Amino acid sequence: MIPATYLALGDSYTIGEQVAESGRFPVQTTALLREKGFSVADPQIIATTGWTTDELEAGIAAAHIQKSYDIVTLLIGVNNQYRGRSVEEYSKEFTALLQKAIAFAGGRPSHVVVLSIPDWGVTPYAAGRDREQIAREIDQYNAANKAIAAAYQVPYLDITPFTREAAQDPELVAPDGLHPSAKDYHRWAVALLPLLQQALQ
């Protein structure tokens, strides 16, 4: 049996900045799929901390992907928001990335999952910043990526509420006081599992 293939596209949240490789959400999700009896290869991750949509686009081009994948996840946009870029620019670049993600999934939108952008405004790193403004802007970005995912009939997973619980639970934050911990990524993986199971069945 040929193992299913998984491509994870994103930024620090996909590469799992500050957590062990086993703690990254694509790796934890793959482990959960295997527990459910699916044969899945280790995920291929194209993601770098700090990447914006256009930088992910360049990273994908540099990877020279020649094959299609059984499942693809896309989570990108926090660095666009952090750098003060417009939602309009993000929407255009996100749409192009989603089209690529669907193509990488063999043209099957149901085999792609878009994840919402986490709210870093609740983390210790954001102390002294306008947390409400950050939350508002993250919500605007997520409204955009959710609408685009819906337009392309791509499943959508809202993990932002999980990340907002970090305001009450410091264990959900990595040692740098900014990125999610493996504990939070595990919750994402559990929520992502049924969507990927459906795609692989």
N, C-alpha and C positions, 0 to 999 in steps of 0.2 A: 504494500500500500504506500503510495507516495504521500509524504506528509503535506499538510496544508501550509501555504506560505502566507506570511503576514508582513506588511509594510507599514511602518509607523512614521508619519511625517509631522514635524513640529519644531519646538524650541526647547528651552530648559525643562519644561514640564514633561516633555516626551523623553528626553535623554536622562532625566532624573538627576538634575544638578544636586549635589550634596548627599545623595543616597547611594548605597551599594548597587551594583548592576542588577542584583536579584530583586531590589526594591522598586525598580522602574515600573511604571504601570503597564507598558507593553509586555514586559517579562513576567510580571505577576499574572496578567491576563492569560498569557500563553500557558503558564503553570496550571491555572484553573481549568482551561480548556482540556489540558492533558488529563487532569483529574476526572473530567467528565467523559474520558474515553476517546477524545479526538487526538489524532496524530497530527501534531503541529511542529513545524521547524522553528528554530529560534527566530525571533522577529528581526527583520532588517530595519534599522532605525536611521532615518535621515533627519537629524535634528542637532542644533547647536544652541547653547545658552546665548541669549541676546538677539537671536534671529528675528527679523521682521518678515512680513509676507514676501517682499521682494528678495530678501536674502535666502529665504527657504526656496524660492523659485530658482535662484542661482545655484543653491546646493543640490537641488534635484537635477538641474542641467549637468552639473559637474559629476553626478553619480552615474550618468549614462545608462539609465535603466533600460534593459532590452526585453524584459519579460513581464508577464502579468502575474498578479497575486490573487490569492483566494479572498483575503481580507485586507482592508486598508483603513487606517485611522488618520484623521487630520485635526490637529489642535494648534492654532496659530493666531497671534494678534496682540498678545499682551505688550510686546515691545513696540508695536505701532502706537498703542495707547500711551505707553510710558514716554515715548518720544514726542507725543503731542500731535501725531498725524491725524488727518481727518478720517471720519467714518466712511466718507464717500470714496476716498482713495483705497481704504482697506477693503471695502465691498468689491471694488473692481478687481483688486489683486487676489482677494480671497476666492472670488468666482473662478478666476483662471486656475488657481490651485486646486479647487474642487473638481473642475473639469479634468485636470491631470489625474487626480486621485481616482476618479471614475474610470478613466482610460487605463490606469494601472490595475484596476480591478476587473479588467476585461470588458469594460463598458457596462458593468452591472452596478447601478447605484445602490442596490440593496446590500452590496458587499462592502460598502464604505460606511464609516461612522464618523460624524463630526462631533467633537467634544467642545463644550463651551469653555470660555476663557476664565481661569480662576481670578478671584478678587484678592490681589496682593495688598490692598489697602487695609486689611484687618491685621496684617503681620507686624511684628515689632519693627521691621525695617521701615515701615511707613510712618513711624512716630514723628510728629511734628508736621506731617503733610495733611492736606485736606482729604480725609478719608471718605467723606460723603461725596466729594467730587469724583474721586477715583471710582467709587462704587457706581455712581451715575454713568460715568464714561464706559466702564466695563459692561454695564447693562445695555448701553447703546450699541457697543460692538457686538455683544451677544445677540441682540435683537436682529442685527444685520446678518450675522452668520447663520442664525436659525432660519431666517426667511430665505436665504440663499439655499441652504440645505433642503428646505421644504420644496422650493421651486424645482430642484433637481431630484426630488423624491429620495433623498438620502437620509437614513436614520440619524437622529440627533440625541446626544446625551448631555444633559445639563448637570455638570459637576460643580458649578459655581456655589450652590448652597453648601455643599460639603466643605469647600475651602473657607467659607465665611464662618464656619463653626470654630475655626482656629482662634477667633477672638476670645472664645471661652476655654479652648483646650490647646495649651501650648505644645502638647505632644503631636499635634497635627502639622507642626512646622519643623523644618530641618534646622540643623545647628546654625546656619547662616542668618536665621531670623527672617527669611524671605520666602524660600521655596517650600513646597509641601514635603512632609516626611513620608517614609515608606508606609507608615500607618494610614495616612490619608490616601496615598496611591492605591492601597489595598481596597479601600472603599470604592474608588473609581473602577478598579478591576472587576469587583463583584457586580457593579452596576452595568459594566460593559459586557460582561460574560453572556447574558441572554441574547443581546443583539448580535454578537459574533457567532454564537451557537446557531442562531436562526440562519445566518448567512452560510454556514458550513453544512447545514443539514440538507 
